[in-house]
Amino acid sequence: MKYDAVIIGGGLAGLNLGILLQMSGKKTAIFSKGASGLGFSSGNIDLYGGPDWRSGVETITKEEHPYYKIKLDVIEKAAKKFKQIYGDELLFNNGNYFTVNPFGGVNEESEIIQRSMAVEKKKYSGAALLRFPGYGDFPYHFCKEGMEKSERLGNIQIYISRVEIPWRYFLTRSRNLSDYLTQPSVWEEILKEISQISPSYDLIFAPAFLPADSRYSEFRAQMEKASAGRFREIPGSPPSVAGERMSHVLRQRYLENGGTLEKNAPVVGGDWEGKRLRALHVKNYLYPVEAEFFALTTGTFFTGGLVSRIHEVVEPIFNLDVDYIPDTEKWTQERFHDFGGHAFMGFGVKTDSTFRALKDGEPVENLYVAGAILSGFHPLKEKNAGGVSIASSYYVHEKIKQRL
Ligand SMILES: Cc1cc2nc3c(=O)[nH]c(=O)nc-3n(C[C@H](O)[C@H](O)[C@H](O)COP(=O)(O)OP(=O)(O)OC[C@H]3O[C@@H](n4cnc5c(N)ncnc54)[C@H](O)[C@@H]3O)c2cc1C
């Protein structure tokens, strides 16, 4: 079978690209190796430094920056389309909302927020932070201290409130917590308990535990009712329930639109005809997979899209041109927590002005690149990680559509 387009990598960029192409009537397949960056993320999307992101994007002058190539109007279209695809459970932050992180830090940067995490900007005096006995993978006390110190939250008092429910397990990860609490019998108990405590607080925070699957909207509505609109989730440690929820929704949309999703299917190489990629080699597949167009959305070091070796960084599938600094000493800053400053975060695959991959200095005719693997931007410093994934995949979908 020959596809219109085959996408390598099923993270935020690959799924968004696949959905957009399927919605345009193109026949696609996604081959993906394993977990994506969404499983680590908050499940909210940063476009560029906060709700005033448009003026930030307009100041970008570096030609190799993905946003310089995409341009503001296309980024806007991409964000709008992403929200449309996702549905009502995502809202645009026009500056009126913030989210809270597990250390009690207030994050005003996310432009697209899952409803159960969006906190309206207003004066609060007291909030509960739900603590679940048996679940220790959340820094309850740091979170309380962080929120109480936060200028944005004023002089808020946080009360850690232990939730009494029938415990049968030791819940090690956030996903275990979510699976357990959303079982019908336990869920009823939780709703009762929250409806009892909610009148005493302005807000009720909890490590994210609403379902990471299609039950989310229904459960969120029940929780809203029980808490009289006071319940808010805080994304927890990986695997992040909120990030997995976003991944689940996107996978569903892709399949509903007729896409072919092959999981546990690492792409290991390709067949070439001059400057054109003809087919992919997928591990354990008997035959090469053919397509008119291909897209590489394999992420960075986390997910194996880039691999660091002594004194070099490589793209392991096709050995594409990678933008990196040969001097290893300059890859990192001395302070680990200098997130924005680490040079390696800006490394990535080089592309031409339309995101075609460069190999030996020349564009590959039919291989596009999107998402975190792109070079030329600094996701943490610029606060645009998710934004680059959805905007570049939108842009690439338009290019492929025009050429098919
Ligand atoms: C801890 C953390 C927190 C974050 N928080 C936020 C946030 O709050 N807001 C925000 O906007 N962004 C956030 N991000 C960033 C955001 O999640 C990522 O930028 C985004 O998910 C990247 O998507 P991607 O599709 O480009 O790549 P990835 O999500 O990395 O997906 C790449 C996919 O390709 C697959 N793959 C790799 N190699 C192969 C191969 N050879 N064959 C087949 N498949 C392959 C991988 O298995 C993976 O599924 C966060 C990231 C991290 C790590």
The ligand as an SDF file (V2000), in Angstrom:
LIG
                    3D

 53 58  0  0  0  0  0  0  0  0999 V2000
    8.8590   17.7200   31.4370 C   0  0  0  0  0  0  0  0  0  0  0  0
    8.2710   18.4390   30.2590 C   0  0  0  0  0  0  0  0  0  0  0  0
    7.2530   19.3840   30.4960 C   0  0  0  0  0  0  0  0  0  0  0  0
    6.6900   20.0760   29.4140 C   0  0  0  0  0  0  0  0  0  0  0  0
    5.6960   20.9870   29.6510 N   0  0  0  0  0  0  0  0  0  0  0  0
    5.1880   21.6880   28.6140 C   0  0  0  0  0  0  0  0  0  0  0  0
    4.1860   22.6790   28.8190 C   0  0  0  0  0  0  0  0  0  0  0  0
    3.7200   22.8920   29.9360 O   0  0  0  0  0  0  0  0  0  0  0  0
    3.7360   23.3790   27.7360 N   0  0  0  0  0  0  0  0  0  0  0  0
    4.2170   23.1550   26.4820 C   0  0  0  0  0  0  0  0  0  0  0  0
    3.7960   23.8310   25.5370 O   0  0  0  0  0  0  0  0  0  0  0  0
    5.1420   22.2110   26.2590 N   0  0  0  0  0  0  0  0  0  0  0  0
    5.6330   21.4870   27.2860 C   0  0  0  0  0  0  0  0  0  0  0  0
    6.5810   20.5390   27.0580 N   0  0  0  0  0  0  0  0  0  0  0  0
    7.0730   20.3160   25.6950 C   0  0  0  0  0  0  0  0  0  0  0  0
    6.1320   19.5580   24.8080 C   0  0  0  0  0  0  0  0  0  0  0  0
    5.5280   18.5040   25.5300 O   0  0  0  0  0  0  0  0  0  0  0  0
    6.9500   19.0090   23.6640 C   0  0  0  0  0  0  0  0  0  0  0  0
    7.5980   20.0660   23.0390 O   0  0  0  0  0  0  0  0  0  0  0  0
    6.0840   18.3280   22.6250 C   0  0  0  0  0  0  0  0  0  0  0  0
    5.3000   17.3320   23.2430 O   0  0  0  0  0  0  0  0  0  0  0  0
    6.9730   17.7520   21.5390 C   0  0  0  0  0  0  0  0  0  0  0  0
    6.1670   17.0640   20.6160 O   0  0  0  0  0  0  0  0  0  0  0  0
    6.8130   16.3530   19.3520 P   0  0  0  0  0  0  0  0  0  0  0  0
    5.6830   15.6280   18.7050 O   0  0  0  0  0  0  0  0  0  0  0  0
    7.5940   17.2960   18.5620 O   0  0  0  0  0  0  0  0  0  0  0  0
    7.8770   15.2870   19.9180 O   0  0  0  0  0  0  0  0  0  0  0  0
    7.7030   14.1320   20.9900 P   0  0  0  0  0  0  0  0  0  0  0  0
    6.5690   14.3690   21.8920 O   0  0  0  0  0  0  0  0  0  0  0  0
    9.0350   13.9320   21.5740 O   0  0  0  0  0  0  0  0  0  0  0  0
    7.2930   12.8570   20.1200 O   0  0  0  0  0  0  0  0  0  0  0  0
    8.1850   12.1620   19.3440 C   0  0  0  0  0  0  0  0  0  0  0  0
    7.6230   10.7810   19.0700 C   0  0  0  0  0  0  0  0  0  0  0  0
    8.4570   10.1620   18.0860 O   0  0  0  0  0  0  0  0  0  0  0  0
    8.6930    8.8270   18.4500 C   0  0  0  0  0  0  0  0  0  0  0  0
    9.9470    8.3610   17.8210 N   0  0  0  0  0  0  0  0  0  0  0  0
   11.2250    8.7000   18.1050 C   0  0  0  0  0  0  0  0  0  0  0  0
   12.0750    8.0220   17.3070 N   0  0  0  0  0  0  0  0  0  0  0  0
   11.2970    7.2610   16.4900 C   0  0  0  0  0  0  0  0  0  0  0  0
   11.5900    6.3320   15.4580 C   0  0  0  0  0  0  0  0  0  0  0  0
   12.8270    6.0500   15.1020 N   0  0  0  0  0  0  0  0  0  0  0  0
   10.5590    5.7340   14.8340 N   0  0  0  0  0  0  0  0  0  0  0  0
    9.2810    5.9960   15.1800 C   0  0  0  0  0  0  0  0  0  0  0  0
    8.9430    6.8640   16.1620 N   0  0  0  0  0  0  0  0  0  0  0  0
    9.9420    7.4890   16.8050 C   0  0  0  0  0  0  0  0  0  0  0  0
    8.7880    8.8680   19.9600 C   0  0  0  0  0  0  0  0  0  0  0  0
    8.5840    7.5850   20.5160 O   0  0  0  0  0  0  0  0  0  0  0  0
    7.6450    9.8610   20.2830 C   0  0  0  0  0  0  0  0  0  0  0  0
    6.4190    9.1930   20.3890 O   0  0  0  0  0  0  0  0  0  0  0  0
    7.1430   19.8100   28.0920 C   0  0  0  0  0  0  0  0  0  0  0  0
    8.1250   18.8430   27.8670 C   0  0  0  0  0  0  0  0  0  0  0  0
    8.6730   18.1590   28.9240 C   0  0  0  0  0  0  0  0  0  0  0  0
    9.7260   17.1280   28.6280 C   0  0  0  0  0  0  0  0  0  0  0  0
  1  2  1  0
  2  3  1  0
  2 52  2  0
  3  4  2  0
  4  5  1  0
  4 50  1  0
  5  6  2  0
  6  7  1  0
  6 13  1  0
  7  8  2  0
  7  9  1  0
  9 10  1  0
 10 11  2  0
 10 12  1  0
 12 13  2  0
 13 14  1  0
 14 15  1  0
 14 50  1  0
 15 16  1  0
 16 17  1  0
 16 18  1  0
 18 19  1  0
 18 20  1  0
 20 21  1  0
 20 22  1  0
 22 23  1  0
 23 24  1  0
 24 25  2  0
 24 26  1  0
 24 27  1  0
 27 28  1  0
 28 29  2  0
 28 30  1  0
 28 31  1  0
 31 32  1  0
 32 33  1  0
 33 34  1  0
 33 48  1  0
 34 35  1  0
 35 36  1  0
 35 46  1  0
 36 37  1  0
 36 45  1  0
 37 38  2  0
 38 39  1  0
 39 40  1  0
 39 45  2  0
 40 41  1  0
 40 42  2  0
 42 43  1  0
 43 44  2  0
 44 45  1  0
 46 47  1  0
 46 48  1  0
 48 49  1  0
 50 51  2  0
 51 52  1  0
 52 53  1  0
M  END
$$$$
